[in-house]
Amino acid sequence: MTPREIIAEAWAITRKESSIRRWAFTSSFLETLLSVKLLSYQIYFLYEYIYGSGEAGFFDIEIVLFHSVPFWVFVTIITIFILMVVIELFMPHLCLGAIIGLAAKSYRKEEVKGGLVLGLYNFFPIFAIHEFLFLSSLSTAITAISLILRYIDPVLRTPSIVGVIVLFVVANTLKFTFSFAEEGVVIRKQGIFEAIGKSFKLIVSHLGHIMFLLILLFVITLRIVFNVAIVIVVPAIVIGIGFLLTMFLPQVWSYSIAGVLGVILIFVSSYFFAYLHAFKQTVWTITYLELSSQKDLDVIENE
């Protein structure tokens, strides 16, 4: 298939299969929620550094909450917060396995079902692959730099920040060469390192084809731009509403209302991200199926 045909087929599958979109929505919602949490903390630390005392403790928000609400309310909020962070860290890996498997089934004209089984069965290999790319996330890199600025000795700050930036670039380079690793795990049941090796080989062998596909997929970069914008804008909106409401309501009520509005904004934005996320992953799944079915370029004749 040509890149145009792959994109057309991927978009048709995305529009047709609601189950793929549901898994994509779940993944997008949880990933965006985690990024908003990370950057919200960084916005608070930056505010305290510029306009506050110049120092901000890691648990300042929790301490304020502890002194502002009854103990049982505090325990409930912290328990839900920790539970959600755990879900946000692990659930997207499960969703990815389901999206890849269901997209492959749809492309092969098979019955599109078994998303939960596909996600659970392939969770640990996908999670292990993503651990190699831990610093490829912009929000994670910003959080690491924030920790360095606040807790590392001034003499070591600059080289440490440079190290994080270098690791960020390396991780994103590896992320490109790992593009087909998850598909290898889900579709071919390959081991982690075998899938990574096969992915690198496919990328190098068909680089021209893939680069042309990436050019046609340029619209996908809009998702990254929108995602970054939402991740940055949502905390700003929530914090702004929270401060505005404190003029009329108690702090606890103000921040609670602002938090609920923030979740609603993330929910709405994730609905649109779901289509783009499902489409992008389906494109890579179909491309993997097409390229992996061809003979390896280093093989002249099979035995």
Secondary structure as a PSIPRED ss2 file (coil, helix, strand):
# PSIPRED VFORMAT (PSIPRED V4.0)

   1 M C   1.000  0.000  0.000
   2 T C   1.000  0.000  0.000
   3 P H   0.000  1.000  0.000
   4 R H   0.000  1.000  0.000
   5 E H   0.000  1.000  0.000
   6 I H   0.000  1.000  0.000
   7 I H   0.000  1.000  0.000
   8 A H   0.000  1.000  0.000
   9 E H   0.000  1.000  0.000
  10 A H   0.000  1.000  0.000
  11 W H   0.000  1.000  0.000
  12 A H   0.000  1.000  0.000
  13 I H   0.000  1.000  0.000
  14 T H   0.000  1.000  0.000
  15 R H   0.000  1.000  0.000
  16 K H   0.000  1.000  0.000
  17 E C   1.000  0.000  0.000
  18 S H   0.000  1.000  0.000
  19 S H   0.000  1.000  0.000
  20 I H   0.000  1.000  0.000
  21 R H   0.000  1.000  0.000
  22 R H   0.000  1.000  0.000
  23 W H   0.000  1.000  0.000
  24 A H   0.000  1.000  0.000
  25 F H   0.000  1.000  0.000
  26 T H   0.000  1.000  0.000
  27 S H   0.000  1.000  0.000
  28 S H   0.000  1.000  0.000
  29 F H   0.000  1.000  0.000
  30 L H   0.000  1.000  0.000
  31 E H   0.000  1.000  0.000
  32 T H   0.000  1.000  0.000
  33 L H   0.000  1.000  0.000
  34 L H   0.000  1.000  0.000
  35 S H   0.000  1.000  0.000
  36 V H   0.000  1.000  0.000
  37 K H   0.000  1.000  0.000
  38 L H   0.000  1.000  0.000
  39 L H   0.000  1.000  0.000
  40 S H   0.000  1.000  0.000
  41 Y H   0.000  1.000  0.000
  42 Q H   0.000  1.000  0.000
  43 I H   0.000  1.000  0.000
  44 Y H   0.000  1.000  0.000
  45 F H   0.000  1.000  0.000
  46 L H   0.000  1.000  0.000
  47 Y H   0.000  1.000  0.000
  48 E H   0.000  1.000  0.000
  49 Y H   0.000  1.000  0.000
  50 I H   0.000  1.000  0.000
  51 Y H   0.000  1.000  0.000
  52 G C   1.000  0.000  0.000
  53 S C   1.000  0.000  0.000
  54 G C   1.000  0.000  0.000
  55 E C   1.000  0.000  0.000
  56 A C   1.000  0.000  0.000
  57 G C   1.000  0.000  0.000
  58 F C   1.000  0.000  0.000
  59 F C   1.000  0.000  0.000
  60 D H   0.000  1.000  0.000
  61 I H   0.000  1.000  0.000
  62 E H   0.000  1.000  0.000
  63 I H   0.000  1.000  0.000
  64 V H   0.000  1.000  0.000
  65 L H   0.000  1.000  0.000
  66 F H   0.000  1.000  0.000
  67 H H   0.000  1.000  0.000
  68 S H   0.000  1.000  0.000
  69 V C   1.000  0.000  0.000
  70 P C   1.000  0.000  0.000
  71 F H   0.000  1.000  0.000
  72 W H   0.000  1.000  0.000
  73 V H   0.000  1.000  0.000
  74 F H   0.000  1.000  0.000
  75 V H   0.000  1.000  0.000
  76 T H   0.000  1.000  0.000
  77 I H   0.000  1.000  0.000
  78 I H   0.000  1.000  0.000
  79 T H   0.000  1.000  0.000
  80 I H   0.000  1.000  0.000
  81 F H   0.000  1.000  0.000
  82 I H   0.000  1.000  0.000
  83 L H   0.000  1.000  0.000
  84 M H   0.000  1.000  0.000
  85 V H   0.000  1.000  0.000
  86 V H   0.000  1.000  0.000
  87 I H   0.000  1.000  0.000
  88 E H   0.000  1.000  0.000
  89 L H   0.000  1.000  0.000
  90 F H   0.000  1.000  0.000
  91 M H   0.000  1.000  0.000
  92 P H   0.000  1.000  0.000
  93 H H   0.000  1.000  0.000
  94 L H   0.000  1.000  0.000
  95 C H   0.000  1.000  0.000
  96 L H   0.000  1.000  0.000
  97 G H   0.000  1.000  0.000
  98 A H   0.000  1.000  0.000
  99 I H   0.000  1.000  0.000
 100 I H   0.000  1.000  0.000
 101 G H   0.000  1.000  0.000
 102 L H   0.000  1.000  0.000
 103 A H   0.000  1.000  0.000
 104 A H   0.000  1.000  0.000
 105 K H   0.000  1.000  0.000
 106 S H   0.000  1.000  0.000
 107 Y H   0.000  1.000  0.000
 108 R C   1.000  0.000  0.000
 109 K C   1.000  0.000  0.000
 110 E C   1.000  0.000  0.000
 111 E C   1.000  0.000  0.000
 112 V C   1.000  0.000  0.000
 113 K C   1.000  0.000  0.000
 114 G C   1.000  0.000  0.000
 115 G H   0.000  1.000  0.000
 116 L H   0.000  1.000  0.000
 117 V H   0.000  1.000  0.000
 118 L H   0.000  1.000  0.000
 119 G H   0.000  1.000  0.000
 120 L H   0.000  1.000  0.000
 121 Y H   0.000  1.000  0.000
 122 N C   1.000  0.000  0.000
 123 F H   0.000  1.000  0.000
 124 F H   0.000  1.000  0.000
 125 P H   0.000  1.000  0.000
 126 I H   0.000  1.000  0.000
 127 F H   0.000  1.000  0.000
 128 A H   0.000  1.000  0.000
 129 I H   0.000  1.000  0.000
 130 H H   0.000  1.000  0.000
 131 E H   0.000  1.000  0.000
 132 F C   1.000  0.000  0.000
 133 L C   1.000  0.000  0.000
 134 F H   0.000  1.000  0.000
 135 L H   0.000  1.000  0.000
 136 S H   0.000  1.000  0.000
 137 S C   1.000  0.000  0.000
 138 L H   0.000  1.000  0.000
 139 S H   0.000  1.000  0.000
 140 T H   0.000  1.000  0.000
 141 A H   0.000  1.000  0.000
 142 I H   0.000  1.000  0.000
 143 T H   0.000  1.000  0.000
 144 A H   0.000  1.000  0.000
 145 I H   0.000  1.000  0.000
 146 S H   0.000  1.000  0.000
 147 L H   0.000  1.000  0.000
 148 I H   0.000  1.000  0.000
 149 L H   0.000  1.000  0.000
 150 R H   0.000  1.000  0.000
 151 Y H   0.000  1.000  0.000
 152 I C   1.000  0.000  0.000
 153 D C   1.000  0.000  0.000
 154 P H   0.000  1.000  0.000
 155 V H   0.000  1.000  0.000
 156 L H   0.000  1.000  0.000
 157 R H   0.000  1.000  0.000
 158 T H   0.000  1.000  0.000
 159 P H   0.000  1.000  0.000
 160 S H   0.000  1.000  0.000
 161 I H   0.000  1.000  0.000
 162 V H   0.000  1.000  0.000
 163 G H   0.000  1.000  0.000
 164 V H   0.000  1.000  0.000
 165 I H   0.000  1.000  0.000
 166 V H   0.000  1.000  0.000
 167 L H   0.000  1.000  0.000
 168 F H   0.000  1.000  0.000
 169 V H   0.000  1.000  0.000
 170 V H   0.000  1.000  0.000
 171 A H   0.000  1.000  0.000
 172 N H   0.000  1.000  0.000
 173 T H   0.000  1.000  0.000
 174 L H   0.000  1.000  0.000
 175 K H   0.000  1.000  0.000
 176 F H   0.000  1.000  0.000
 177 T H   0.000  1.000  0.000
 178 F C   1.000  0.000  0.000
 179 S C   1.000  0.000  0.000
 180 F C   1.000  0.000  0.000
 181 A H   0.000  1.000  0.000
 182 E H   0.000  1.000  0.000
 183 E H   0.000  1.000  0.000
 184 G H   0.000  1.000  0.000
 185 V H   0.000  1.000  0.000
 186 V H   0.000  1.000  0.000
 187 I H   0.000  1.000  0.000
 188 R H   0.000  1.000  0.000
 189 K C   1.000  0.000  0.000
 190 Q C   1.000  0.000  0.000
 191 G C   1.000  0.000  0.000
 192 I H   0.000  1.000  0.000
 193 F H   0.000  1.000  0.000
 194 E H   0.000  1.000  0.000
 195 A H   0.000  1.000  0.000
 196 I H   0.000  1.000  0.000
 197 G H   0.000  1.000  0.000
 198 K H   0.000  1.000  0.000
 199 S H   0.000  1.000  0.000
 200 F H   0.000  1.000  0.000
 201 K H   0.000  1.000  0.000
 202 L H   0.000  1.000  0.000
 203 I H   0.000  1.000  0.000
 204 V H   0.000  1.000  0.000
 205 S H   0.000  1.000  0.000
 206 H C   1.000  0.000  0.000
 207 L H   0.000  1.000  0.000
 208 G H   0.000  1.000  0.000
 209 H H   0.000  1.000  0.000
 210 I H   0.000  1.000  0.000
 211 M H   0.000  1.000  0.000
 212 F H   0.000  1.000  0.000
 213 L H   0.000  1.000  0.000
 214 L H   0.000  1.000  0.000
 215 I H   0.000  1.000  0.000
 216 L H   0.000  1.000  0.000
 217 L H   0.000  1.000  0.000
 218 F H   0.000  1.000  0.000
 219 V H   0.000  1.000  0.000
 220 I H   0.000  1.000  0.000
 221 T H   0.000  1.000  0.000
 222 L H   0.000  1.000  0.000
 223 R H   0.000  1.000  0.000
 224 I H   0.000  1.000  0.000
 225 V H   0.000  1.000  0.000
 226 F H   0.000  1.000  0.000
 227 N H   0.000  1.000  0.000
 228 V H   0.000  1.000  0.000
 229 A H   0.000  1.000  0.000
 230 I H   0.000  1.000  0.000
 231 V H   0.000  1.000  0.000
 232 I H   0.000  1.000  0.000
 233 V H   0.000  1.000  0.000
 234 V H   0.000  1.000  0.000
 235 P H   0.000  1.000  0.000
 236 A H   0.000  1.000  0.000
 237 I H   0.000  1.000  0.000
 238 V H   0.000  1.000  0.000
 239 I H   0.000  1.000  0.000
 240 G H   0.000  1.000  0.000
 241 I H   0.000  1.000  0.000
 242 G H   0.000  1.000  0.000
 243 F H   0.000  1.000  0.000
 244 L H   0.000  1.000  0.000
 245 L H   0.000  1.000  0.000
 246 T C   1.000  0.000  0.000
 247 M C   1.000  0.000  0.000
 248 F C   1.000  0.000  0.000
 249 L C   1.000  0.000  0.000
 250 P C   1.000  0.000  0.000
 251 Q H   0.000  1.000  0.000
 252 V H   0.000  1.000  0.000
 253 W H   0.000  1.000  0.000
 254 S H   0.000  1.000  0.000
 255 Y H   0.000  1.000  0.000
 256 S H   0.000  1.000  0.000
 257 I H   0.000  1.000  0.000
 258 A H   0.000  1.000  0.000
 259 G H   0.000  1.000  0.000
 260 V H   0.000  1.000  0.000
 261 L H   0.000  1.000  0.000
 262 G H   0.000  1.000  0.000
 263 V H   0.000  1.000  0.000
 264 I H   0.000  1.000  0.000
 265 L H   0.000  1.000  0.000
 266 I H   0.000  1.000  0.000
 267 F H   0.000  1.000  0.000
 268 V H   0.000  1.000  0.000
 269 S H   0.000  1.000  0.000
 270 S H   0.000  1.000  0.000
 271 Y H   0.000  1.000  0.000
 272 F H   0.000  1.000  0.000
 273 F H   0.000  1.000  0.000
 274 A H   0.000  1.000  0.000
 275 Y H   0.000  1.000  0.000
 276 L H   0.000  1.000  0.000
 277 H H   0.000  1.000  0.000
 278 A H   0.000  1.000  0.000
 279 F H   0.000  1.000  0.000
 280 K H   0.000  1.000  0.000
 281 Q H   0.000  1.000  0.000
 282 T H   0.000  1.000  0.000
 283 V H   0.000  1.000  0.000
 284 W H   0.000  1.000  0.000
 285 T H   0.000  1.000  0.000
 286 I H   0.000  1.000  0.000
 287 T H   0.000  1.000  0.000
 288 Y H   0.000  1.000  0.000
 289 L H   0.000  1.000  0.000
 290 E H   0.000  1.000  0.000
 291 L H   0.000  1.000  0.000
 292 S H   0.000  1.000  0.000
 293 S C   1.000  0.000  0.000
 294 Q C   1.000  0.000  0.000
 295 K C   1.000  0.000  0.000
 296 D C   1.000  0.000  0.000
 297 L C   1.000  0.000  0.000
 298 D C   1.000  0.000  0.000
 299 V C   1.000  0.000  0.000
 300 I C   1.000  0.000  0.000
 301 E C   1.000  0.000  0.000
 302 N C   1.000  0.000  0.000
 303 E C   1.000  0.000  0.000
